[in-house]
Amino acid sequence: MRYDRQTILPDIGKEGQAKLKNASVLIVGVGGLGSPIALYLTAAGIGTLGIADGDRVSLTNLQRQVLYTEGGLDETKVICAREKLLSLNSEVTINAYPYNLTAENAEEIIDLYDIVVDGCDNFATRYLINDTCVKLGKPYVYGAIYGWEGQVSVFNHKSGKNYRDLFPDEQAMMSMPSPGKGVIGVTPAITGSVEATEVIKLICGAGNLLDGKLWSIDLLTLQSNIISL
């Protein structure tokens, strides 16, 4: 009954639901992007979900990070997130990592999961995720936001494209000035939902993935594009 509305889809069915139940996904960062990703993957019945984030809930988070409430202010994000996600679907195993992904722990954590999803907000972590996924042969579902704009891609899958094909000059990216923190709350909601969609498609073998492609959207104009990398 819980999954009836998606198992009646021919692209998922009972077989796809079984694949979702047997899948393990790591979300790096459970803020603006990570919140909708975690909520929709949990609702869809992912078997095991890892959430890694070293931050605590702050008042400024609540405008867009829909996993959290005023009652969780100053609490560890992944602990609050785990409680919320289990209240949504107790059938999912939620592994909470109350610290950031680093060069010292990335390989050990990522090796435990089938797919890694980007919920972070900085270039250094994305290069770390990418390089670790390349080394371990794990697909990396990438997402990024700025203001009213979002973009999503699937790296290290059949096309062989990875984050360094999109941004090859790591030094130049790391030296860029901060783009600022301004963002409308629905930007991560939409972008994170597309990331979650790509994860579900990847697991179930449904549709056409953004493998070797970059999807982008400008919410001010509602113009969206897909380009090949």
KAHU-V458856 format. One record per residue. N is the residue number from 0. RES is the residue in one letter. PHI is phi in degrees with one decimal (NA if undefined). NEAR is the number of other C-alpha atoms within 12 Angstrom. Layout:
BEGIN
[[N,RES,PHI,NEAR] [N,RES,PHI,NEAR]]
END
This chain:
BEGIN
[[0,M,NA,8] [1,R,-56.3,16] [2,Y,-104.9,23] [3,D,-55.2,16] [4,R,-69.8,15] [5,Q,-101.5,23] [6,T,-73.2,22] [7,I,-77.1,16] [8,L,-74.7,16] [9,P,-63.1,17] [10,D,-76.0,20] [11,I,-117.1,26] [12,G,62.2,20] [13,K,-67.0,21] [14,E,-65.8,20] [15,G,-65.4,28] [16,Q,-63.7,33] [17,A,-65.2,21] [18,K,-65.4,27] [19,L,-62.7,36] [20,K,-64.0,27] [21,N,-89.0,22] [22,A,-89.3,31] [23,S,-127.7,35] [24,V,-132.4,43] [25,L,-107.6,47] [26,I,-105.0,51] [27,V,-96.7,49] [28,G,98.8,43] [29,V,-120.6,48] [30,G,-103.1,44] [31,G,-61.4,44] [32,L,-74.7,45] [33,G,-63.7,49] [34,S,-60.9,47] [35,P,-66.1,39] [36,I,-59.9,49] [37,A,-64.4,53] [38,L,-62.7,40] [39,Y,-75.2,31] [40,L,-71.2,44] [41,T,-64.8,44] [42,A,-62.2,31] [43,A,-76.0,40] [44,G,95.1,38] [45,I,-57.1,41] [46,G,-66.1,30] [47,T,-134.3,34] [48,L,-123.0,48] [49,G,-99.6,43] [50,I,-129.5,48] [51,A,-121.0,42] [52,D,-168.1,35] [53,G,-96.4,23] [54,D,-87.5,27] [55,R,-112.2,28] [56,V,-72.6,31] [57,S,-122.5,21] [58,L,-61.2,18] [59,T,-68.4,21] [60,N,-68.8,30] [61,L,-68.7,24] [62,Q,-68.2,24] [63,R,-143.2,30] [64,Q,-93.6,38] [65,V,-76.4,34] [66,L,-75.0,38] [67,Y,-116.2,36] [68,T,-133.7,23] [69,E,-59.9,18] [70,G,-67.9,16] [71,G,-102.8,24] [72,L,-56.4,20] [73,D,73.5,20] [74,E,-85.8,21] [75,T,-65.2,27] [76,K,-57.8,40] [77,V,-67.8,39] [78,I,-70.6,31] [79,C,-61.9,34] [80,A,-63.0,43] [81,R,-60.2,34] [82,E,-61.5,28] [83,K,-65.1,26] [84,L,-68.1,39] [85,L,-68.3,28] [86,S,-70.4,18] [87,L,-80.5,23] [88,N,-153.1,26] [89,S,-73.8,21] [90,E,-79.1,22] [91,V,-90.5,32] [92,T,-84.1,28] [93,I,-112.4,35] [94,N,-100.9,29] [95,A,-102.5,31] [96,Y,-113.9,31] [97,P,-82.7,24] [98,Y,-157.2,23] [99,N,-79.9,31] [100,L,-71.8,35] [101,T,-132.5,23] [102,A,-61.1,19] [103,E,-79.0,13] [104,N,-114.5,18] [105,A,-59.4,30] [106,E,-64.9,24] [107,E,-63.0,17] [108,I,-76.1,33] [109,I,-62.1,39] [110,D,-61.8,24] [111,L,-82.7,23] [112,Y,-122.7,31] [113,D,-79.7,32] [114,I,-139.0,44] [115,V,-114.1,53] [116,V,-119.3,53] [117,D,-87.1,55] [118,G,-122.1,44] [119,C,-92.1,38] [120,D,-138.7,29] [121,N,-149.9,30] [122,F,-66.0,31] [123,A,-58.8,24] [124,T,-67.9,28] [125,R,-67.6,38] [126,Y,-63.9,34] [127,L,-65.3,31] [128,I,-58.6,46] [129,N,-57.7,42] [130,D,-66.4,29] [131,T,-69.9,32] [132,C,-65.4,38] [133,V,-61.5,26] [134,K,-62.3,19] [135,L,-94.3,24] [136,G,72.5,25] [137,K,-108.4,33] [138,P,-65.1,43] [139,Y,-126.0,48] [140,V,-92.5,54] [141,Y,-97.6,56] [142,G,-150.1,48] [143,A,-150.3,39] [144,I,-135.6,39] [145,Y,-159.6,28] [146,G,60.5,23] [147,W,-103.4,27] [148,E,-117.4,31] [149,G,-141.5,37] [150,Q,-148.3,37] [151,V,-142.8,42] [152,S,-151.5,44] [153,V,-118.9,44] [154,F,-107.0,44] [155,N,58.1,32] [156,H,-116.8,31] [157,K,-63.4,19] [158,S,-70.5,18] [159,G,81.5,22] [160,K,-72.8,30] [161,N,-137.1,37] [162,Y,-57.7,41] [163,R,-73.2,25] [164,D,-74.1,23] [165,L,-83.0,26] [166,F,-129.7,20] [167,P,-71.2,17] [168,D,-97.0,15] [169,E,-63.1,22] [170,Q,-61.3,13] [171,A,-65.4,12] [172,M,-65.6,20] [173,M,-69.0,18] [174,S,-92.0,13] [175,M,-66.7,14] [176,P,-64.9,10] [177,S,-59.3,13] [178,P,-74.8,16] [179,G,92.8,12] [180,K,-104.3,16] [181,G,-65.0,18] [182,V,-160.3,27] [183,I,-82.8,25] [184,G,-59.0,30] [185,V,-75.8,28] [186,T,-62.6,33] [187,P,-67.3,43] [188,A,-61.9,37] [189,I,-72.2,34] [190,T,-64.8,42] [191,G,-64.4,45] [192,S,-65.7,33] [193,V,-67.1,37] [194,E,-60.0,46] [195,A,-61.0,44] [196,T,-61.0,34] [197,E,-64.8,38] [198,V,-63.2,49] [199,I,-63.4,40] [200,K,-61.9,28] [201,L,-62.1,36] [202,I,-68.8,34] [203,C,-86.7,31] [204,G,70.5,21] [205,A,-102.7,22] [206,G,62.9,17] [207,N,-107.6,19] [208,L,-77.8,32] [209,L,-83.8,38] [210,D,-80.3,32] [211,G,75.5,30] [212,K,-132.5,30] [213,L,-121.6,32] [214,W,-96.0,31] [215,S,-137.6,31] [216,I,-143.0,29] [217,D,-112.7,22] [218,L,-74.0,25] [219,L,-70.9,15] [220,T,-111.9,11] [221,L,60.4,14] [222,Q,-85.1,14] [223,S,-127.6,19] [224,N,-141.8,20] [225,I,-127.1,18] [226,I,-120.0,17] [227,S,-87.0,18] [228,L,-88.4,22]]
END
